Amino acid sequence: MYSQPSGIHLSLFYRLTEISAGNAAGRPGKIRPAPGLRLGYAFPGFWGEK
């Protein structure tokens, strides 16, 4: 078996699609394609079998 990931992780991504956000602040909104940075944390045992 291999060890499960845990701790802080950082990922870079690029959102390729344009998304309609519906009615935002009384006007139709759009989320445009953009790069992003995601920071997260996985607790030890999070990915394990239950």
PDB file of N, CA, C and O in Angstrom, chain B, residues numbered from 101:
ATOM      1  N   MET B 101       0.839  -1.176   0.000  1.00  0.00           N
ATOM      2  CA  MET B 101       0.000   0.000   0.000  1.00  0.00           C
ATOM      3  C   MET B 101       0.886   1.242   0.000  1.00  0.00           C
ATOM      4  O   MET B 101       2.021   1.196   0.474  1.00  0.00           O
ATOM      5  N   TYR B 102       0.391   2.311  -0.511  1.00  0.00           N
ATOM      6  CA  TYR B 102       1.148   3.558  -0.539  1.00  0.00           C
ATOM      7  C   TYR B 102       0.626   4.505   0.533  1.00  0.00           C
ATOM      8  O   TYR B 102      -0.481   4.330   1.043  1.00  0.00           O
ATOM      9  N   SER B 103       1.427   5.502   0.870  1.00  0.00           N
ATOM     10  CA  SER B 103       1.004   6.442   1.909  1.00  0.00           C
ATOM     11  C   SER B 103       0.005   7.456   1.333  1.00  0.00           C
ATOM     12  O   SER B 103       0.124   7.864   0.177  1.00  0.00           O
ATOM     13  N   GLN B 104      -0.948   7.845   2.125  1.00  0.00           N
ATOM     14  CA  GLN B 104      -1.975   8.792   1.708  1.00  0.00           C
ATOM     15  C   GLN B 104      -1.459  10.214   1.839  1.00  0.00           C
ATOM     16  O   GLN B 104      -0.702  10.506   2.765  1.00  0.00           O
ATOM     17  N   PRO B 105      -1.852  11.114   0.929  1.00  0.00           N
ATOM     18  CA  PRO B 105      -1.416  12.508   1.038  1.00  0.00           C
ATOM     19  C   PRO B 105      -2.042  13.177   2.256  1.00  0.00           C
ATOM     20  O   PRO B 105      -3.198  12.918   2.591  1.00  0.00           O
ATOM     21  N   SER B 106      -1.289  14.019   2.901  1.00  0.00           N
ATOM     22  CA  SER B 106      -1.818  14.818   4.007  1.00  0.00           C
ATOM     23  C   SER B 106      -0.986  16.080   4.112  1.00  0.00           C
ATOM     24  O   SER B 106       0.136  16.140   3.610  1.00  0.00           O
ATOM     25  N   GLY B 107      -1.534  17.073   4.760  1.00  0.00           N
ATOM     26  CA  GLY B 107      -0.844  18.342   4.931  1.00  0.00           C
ATOM     27  C   GLY B 107      -1.306  19.383   3.921  1.00  0.00           C
ATOM     28  O   GLY B 107      -2.317  19.212   3.240  1.00  0.00           O
ATOM     29  N   ILE B 108      -0.549  20.452   3.845  1.00  0.00           N
ATOM     30  CA  ILE B 108      -0.882  21.573   2.968  1.00  0.00           C
ATOM     31  C   ILE B 108      -0.564  21.209   1.526  1.00  0.00           C
ATOM     32  O   ILE B 108       0.466  20.597   1.246  1.00  0.00           O
ATOM     33  N   HIS B 109      -1.444  21.583   0.623  1.00  0.00           N
ATOM     34  CA  HIS B 109      -1.175  21.397  -0.805  1.00  0.00           C
ATOM     35  C   HIS B 109      -1.520  22.677  -1.552  1.00  0.00           C
ATOM     36  O   HIS B 109      -2.402  23.435  -1.148  1.00  0.00           O
ATOM     37  N   LEU B 110      -0.822  22.894  -2.627  1.00  0.00           N
ATOM     38  CA  LEU B 110      -0.972  24.088  -3.446  1.00  0.00           C
ATOM     39  C   LEU B 110      -1.154  23.634  -4.888  1.00  0.00           C
ATOM     40  O   LEU B 110      -0.391  22.795  -5.366  1.00  0.00           O
ATOM     41  N   SER B 111      -2.135  24.162  -5.580  1.00  0.00           N
ATOM     42  CA  SER B 111      -2.326  23.789  -6.976  1.00  0.00           C
ATOM     43  C   SER B 111      -2.612  25.029  -7.812  1.00  0.00           C
ATOM     44  O   SER B 111      -3.301  25.953  -7.381  1.00  0.00           O
ATOM     45  N   LEU B 112      -2.070  25.020  -9.000  1.00  0.00           N
ATOM     46  CA  LEU B 112      -2.314  26.078  -9.976  1.00  0.00           C
ATOM     47  C   LEU B 112      -3.309  25.528 -10.989  1.00  0.00           C
ATOM     48  O   LEU B 112      -3.242  24.352 -11.345  1.00  0.00           O
ATOM     49  N   PHE B 113      -4.227  26.362 -11.457  1.00  0.00           N
ATOM     50  CA  PHE B 113      -5.201  25.900 -12.441  1.00  0.00           C
ATOM     51  C   PHE B 113      -5.565  27.034 -13.374  1.00  0.00           C
ATOM     52  O   PHE B 113      -5.294  28.200 -13.088  1.00  0.00           O
ATOM     53  N   TYR B 114      -6.174  26.688 -14.482  1.00  0.00           N
ATOM     54  CA  TYR B 114      -6.698  27.669 -15.420  1.00  0.00           C
ATOM     55  C   TYR B 114      -8.124  27.261 -15.771  1.00  0.00           C
ATOM     56  O   TYR B 114      -8.356  26.174 -16.302  1.00  0.00           O
ATOM     57  N   ARG B 115      -9.066  28.130 -15.475  1.00  0.00           N
ATOM     58  CA  ARG B 115     -10.470  27.864 -15.799  1.00  0.00           C
ATOM     59  C   ARG B 115     -10.679  28.224 -17.268  1.00  0.00           C
ATOM     60  O   ARG B 115     -10.554  29.390 -17.642  1.00  0.00           O
ATOM     61  N   LEU B 116     -10.996  27.231 -18.106  1.00  0.00           N
ATOM     62  CA  LEU B 116     -11.094  27.425 -19.549  1.00  0.00           C
ATOM     63  C   LEU B 116     -12.449  27.945 -20.009  1.00  0.00           C
ATOM     64  O   LEU B 116     -12.537  28.563 -21.069  1.00  0.00           O
ATOM     65  N   THR B 117     -13.487  27.715 -19.252  1.00  0.00           N
ATOM     66  CA  THR B 117     -14.840  28.036 -19.712  1.00  0.00           C
ATOM     67  C   THR B 117     -15.337  29.350 -19.143  1.00  0.00           C
ATOM     68  O   THR B 117     -14.867  29.823 -18.108  1.00  0.00           O
ATOM     69  N   GLU B 118     -16.297  29.925 -19.841  1.00  0.00           N
ATOM     70  CA  GLU B 118     -16.990  31.107 -19.343  1.00  0.00           C
ATOM     71  C   GLU B 118     -18.306  30.632 -18.735  1.00  0.00           C
ATOM     72  O   GLU B 118     -19.047  29.887 -19.376  1.00  0.00           O
ATOM     73  N   ILE B 119     -18.603  31.048 -17.519  1.00  0.00           N
ATOM     74  CA  ILE B 119     -19.766  30.552 -16.780  1.00  0.00           C
ATOM     75  C   ILE B 119     -20.748  31.688 -16.548  1.00  0.00           C
ATOM     76  O   ILE B 119     -20.353  32.772 -16.118  1.00  0.00           O
ATOM     77  N   SER B 120     -22.020  31.452 -16.827  1.00  0.00           N
ATOM     78  CA  SER B 120     -23.059  32.433 -16.496  1.00  0.00           C
ATOM     79  C   SER B 120     -23.390  32.295 -15.023  1.00  0.00           C
ATOM     80  O   SER B 120     -23.681  31.197 -14.549  1.00  0.00           O
ATOM     81  N   ALA B 121     -23.349  33.401 -14.300  1.00  0.00           N
ATOM     82  CA  ALA B 121     -23.583  33.379 -12.863  1.00  0.00           C
ATOM     83  C   ALA B 121     -25.023  33.736 -12.506  1.00  0.00           C
ATOM     84  O   ALA B 121     -25.337  33.908 -11.328  1.00  0.00           O
ATOM     85  N   GLY B 122     -25.895  33.849 -13.494  1.00  0.00           N
ATOM     86  CA  GLY B 122     -27.289  34.170 -13.209  1.00  0.00           C
ATOM     87  C   GLY B 122     -27.452  35.621 -12.821  1.00  0.00           C
ATOM     88  O   GLY B 122     -26.773  36.492 -13.365  1.00  0.00           O
ATOM     89  N   ASN B 123     -28.326  35.886 -11.904  1.00  0.00           N
ATOM     90  CA  ASN B 123     -28.632  37.247 -11.505  1.00  0.00           C
ATOM     91  C   ASN B 123     -27.779  37.624 -10.297  1.00  0.00           C
ATOM     92  O   ASN B 123     -28.094  37.249  -9.167  1.00  0.00           O
ATOM     93  N   ALA B 124     -26.709  38.359 -10.537  1.00  0.00           N
ATOM     94  CA  ALA B 124     -25.822  38.793  -9.461  1.00  0.00           C
ATOM     95  C   ALA B 124     -25.960  40.307  -9.291  1.00  0.00           C
ATOM     96  O   ALA B 124     -25.642  41.058 -10.213  1.00  0.00           O
ATOM     97  N   ALA B 125     -26.419  40.756  -8.152  1.00  0.00           N
ATOM     98  CA  ALA B 125     -26.598  42.181  -7.844  1.00  0.00           C
ATOM     99  C   ALA B 125     -27.539  42.869  -8.844  1.00  0.00           C
ATOM    100  O   ALA B 125     -27.325  44.021  -9.220  1.00  0.00           O
ATOM    101  N   GLY B 126     -28.579  42.146  -9.263  1.00  0.00           N
ATOM    102  CA  GLY B 126     -29.571  42.733 -10.142  1.00  0.00           C
ATOM    103  C   GLY B 126     -29.203  42.722 -11.615  1.00  0.00           C
ATOM    104  O   GLY B 126     -29.983  43.186 -12.447  1.00  0.00           O
ATOM    105  N   ARG B 127     -28.032  42.202 -11.954  1.00  0.00           N
ATOM    106  CA  ARG B 127     -27.596  42.137 -13.349  1.00  0.00           C
ATOM    107  C   ARG B 127     -27.105  40.733 -13.666  1.00  0.00           C
ATOM    108  O   ARG B 127     -26.646  40.026 -12.768  1.00  0.00           O
ATOM    109  N   PRO B 128     -27.192  40.313 -14.929  1.00  0.00           N
ATOM    110  CA  PRO B 128     -26.614  39.020 -15.293  1.00  0.00           C
ATOM    111  C   PRO B 128     -25.091  39.067 -15.097  1.00  0.00           C
ATOM    112  O   PRO B 128     -24.443  40.044 -15.471  1.00  0.00           O
ATOM    113  N   GLY B 129     -24.539  38.027 -14.520  1.00  0.00           N
ATOM    114  CA  GLY B 129     -23.096  37.999 -14.274  1.00  0.00           C
ATOM    115  C   GLY B 129     -22.421  36.905 -15.074  1.00  0.00           C
ATOM    116  O   GLY B 129     -23.047  35.907 -15.433  1.00  0.00           O
ATOM    117  N   LYS B 130     -21.144  37.094 -15.351  1.00  0.00           N
ATOM    118  CA  LYS B 130     -20.346  36.091 -16.054  1.00  0.00           C
ATOM    119  C   LYS B 130     -19.024  35.929 -15.332  1.00  0.00           C
ATOM    120  O   LYS B 130     -18.433  36.899 -14.857  1.00  0.00           O
ATOM    121  N   ILE B 131     -18.571  34.689 -15.257  1.00  0.00           N
ATOM    122  CA  ILE B 131     -17.254  34.383 -14.724  1.00  0.00           C
ATOM    123  C   ILE B 131     -16.400  34.010 -15.923  1.00  0.00           C
ATOM    124  O   ILE B 131     -16.667  33.010 -16.589  1.00  0.00           O
ATOM    125  N   ARG B 132     -15.386  34.797 -16.200  1.00  0.00           N
ATOM    126  CA  ARG B 132     -14.577  34.609 -17.400  1.00  0.00           C
ATOM    127  C   ARG B 132     -13.405  33.662 -17.144  1.00  0.00           C
ATOM    128  O   ARG B 132     -13.030  33.423 -15.996  1.00  0.00           O
ATOM    129  N   PRO B 133     -12.828  33.125 -18.229  1.00  0.00           N
ATOM    130  CA  PRO B 133     -11.640  32.275 -18.090  1.00  0.00           C
ATOM    131  C   PRO B 133     -10.527  33.031 -17.364  1.00  0.00           C
ATOM    132  O   PRO B 133     -10.302  34.217 -17.605  1.00  0.00           O
ATOM    133  N   ALA B 134      -9.830  32.314 -16.464  1.00  0.00           N
ATOM    134  CA  ALA B 134      -8.790  32.968 -15.668  1.00  0.00           C
ATOM    135  C   ALA B 134      -7.878  31.945 -15.009  1.00  0.00           C
ATOM    136  O   ALA B 134      -8.296  30.814 -14.762  1.00  0.00           O
ATOM    137  N   PRO B 135      -6.634  32.328 -14.719  1.00  0.00           N
ATOM    138  CA  PRO B 135      -5.751  31.456 -13.940  1.00  0.00           C
ATOM    139  C   PRO B 135      -6.127  31.556 -12.469  1.00  0.00           C
ATOM    140  O   PRO B 135      -6.755  32.526 -12.046  1.00  0.00           O
ATOM    141  N   GLY B 136      -5.743  30.558 -11.701  1.00  0.00           N
ATOM    142  CA  GLY B 136      -6.054  30.591 -10.277  1.00  0.00           C
ATOM    143  C   GLY B 136      -5.034  29.834  -9.460  1.00  0.00           C
ATOM    144  O   GLY B 136      -4.216  29.081  -9.990  1.00  0.00           O
ATOM    145  N   LEU B 137      -5.097  30.046  -8.181  1.00  0.00           N
ATOM    146  CA  LEU B 137      -4.215  29.408  -7.219  1.00  0.00           C
ATOM    147  C   LEU B 137      -5.099  28.872  -6.100  1.00  0.00           C
ATOM    148  O   LEU B 137      -5.896  29.615  -5.527  1.00  0.00           O
ATOM    149  N   ARG B 138      -4.963  27.593  -5.786  1.00  0.00           N
ATOM    150  CA  ARG B 138      -5.794  26.964  -4.762  1.00  0.00           C
ATOM    151  C   ARG B 138      -4.884  26.442  -3.659  1.00  0.00           C
ATOM    152  O   ARG B 138      -3.920  25.724  -3.927  1.00  0.00           O
ATOM    153  N   LEU B 139      -5.188  26.801  -2.436  1.00  0.00           N
ATOM    154  CA  LEU B 139      -4.430  26.352  -1.274  1.00  0.00           C
ATOM    155  C   LEU B 139      -5.375  25.544  -0.397  1.00  0.00           C
ATOM    156  O   LEU B 139      -6.490  25.982  -0.112  1.00  0.00           O
ATOM    157  N   GLY B 140      -4.932  24.368   0.029  1.00  0.00           N
ATOM    158  CA  GLY B 140      -5.802  23.522   0.836  1.00  0.00           C
ATOM    159  C   GLY B 140      -5.021  22.732   1.864  1.00  0.00           C
ATOM    160  O   GLY B 140      -3.792  22.784   1.911  1.00  0.00           O
ATOM    161  N   TYR B 141      -5.746  22.008   2.677  1.00  0.00           N
ATOM    162  CA  TYR B 141      -5.135  21.176   3.708  1.00  0.00           C
ATOM    163  C   TYR B 141      -5.908  19.872   3.814  1.00  0.00           C
ATOM    164  O   TYR B 141      -7.135  19.882   3.913  1.00  0.00           O
ATOM    165  N   ALA B 142      -5.202  18.752   3.795  1.00  0.00           N
ATOM    166  CA  ALA B 142      -5.818  17.440   3.976  1.00  0.00           C
ATOM    167  C   ALA B 142      -5.354  16.873   5.309  1.00  0.00           C
ATOM    168  O   ALA B 142      -4.154  16.725   5.538  1.00  0.00           O
ATOM    169  N   PHE B 143      -6.285  16.560   6.180  1.00  0.00           N
ATOM    170  CA  PHE B 143      -5.950  15.992   7.480  1.00  0.00           C
ATOM    171  C   PHE B 143      -5.451  14.561   7.318  1.00  0.00           C
ATOM    172  O   PHE B 143      -5.944  13.841   6.450  1.00  0.00           O
ATOM    173  N   PRO B 144      -4.488  14.128   8.128  1.00  0.00           N
ATOM    174  CA  PRO B 144      -4.023  12.741   8.049  1.00  0.00           C
ATOM    175  C   PRO B 144      -5.200  11.781   8.231  1.00  0.00           C
ATOM    176  O   PRO B 144      -6.002  11.942   9.151  1.00  0.00           O
ATOM    177  N   GLY B 145      -5.300  10.785   7.353  1.00  0.00           N
ATOM    178  CA  GLY B 145      -6.394   9.820   7.416  1.00  0.00           C
ATOM    179  C   GLY B 145      -7.626  10.236   6.639  1.00  0.00           C
ATOM    180  O   GLY B 145      -8.586   9.469   6.562  1.00  0.00           O
ATOM    181  N   PHE B 146      -7.629  11.427   6.060  1.00  0.00           N
ATOM    182  CA  PHE B 146      -8.793  11.920   5.319  1.00  0.00           C
ATOM    183  C   PHE B 146      -9.117  11.026   4.142  1.00  0.00           C
ATOM    184  O   PHE B 146     -10.288  10.744   3.885  1.00  0.00           O
ATOM    185  N   TRP B 147      -8.090  10.568   3.411  1.00  0.00           N
ATOM    186  CA  TRP B 147      -8.290   9.757   2.222  1.00  0.00           C
ATOM    187  C   TRP B 147      -8.406   8.268   2.512  1.00  0.00           C
ATOM    188  O   TRP B 147      -8.622   7.477   1.594  1.00  0.00           O
ATOM    189  N   GLY B 148      -8.266   7.874   3.777  1.00  0.00           N
ATOM    190  CA  GLY B 148      -8.282   6.449   4.126  1.00  0.00           C
ATOM    191  C   GLY B 148      -9.658   5.817   3.995  1.00  0.00           C
ATOM    192  O   GLY B 148     -10.676   6.505   3.919  1.00  0.00           O
ATOM    193  N   GLU B 149      -9.659   4.494   3.972  1.00  0.00           N
ATOM    194  CA  GLU B 149     -10.922   3.754   3.916  1.00  0.00           C
ATOM    195  C   GLU B 149     -11.618   3.810   5.264  1.00  0.00           C
ATOM    196  O   GLU B 149     -10.963   3.858   6.306  1.00  0.00           O
ATOM    197  N   LYS B 150     -12.927   3.805   5.246  1.00  0.00           N
ATOM    198  CA  LYS B 150     -13.688   3.873   6.496  1.00  0.00           C
ATOM    199  C   LYS B 150     -14.238   2.522   6.837  1.00  0.00           C
ATOM    200  O   LYS B 150     -14.910   2.369   7.857  1.00  0.00           O
TER     201      LYS B 150
END
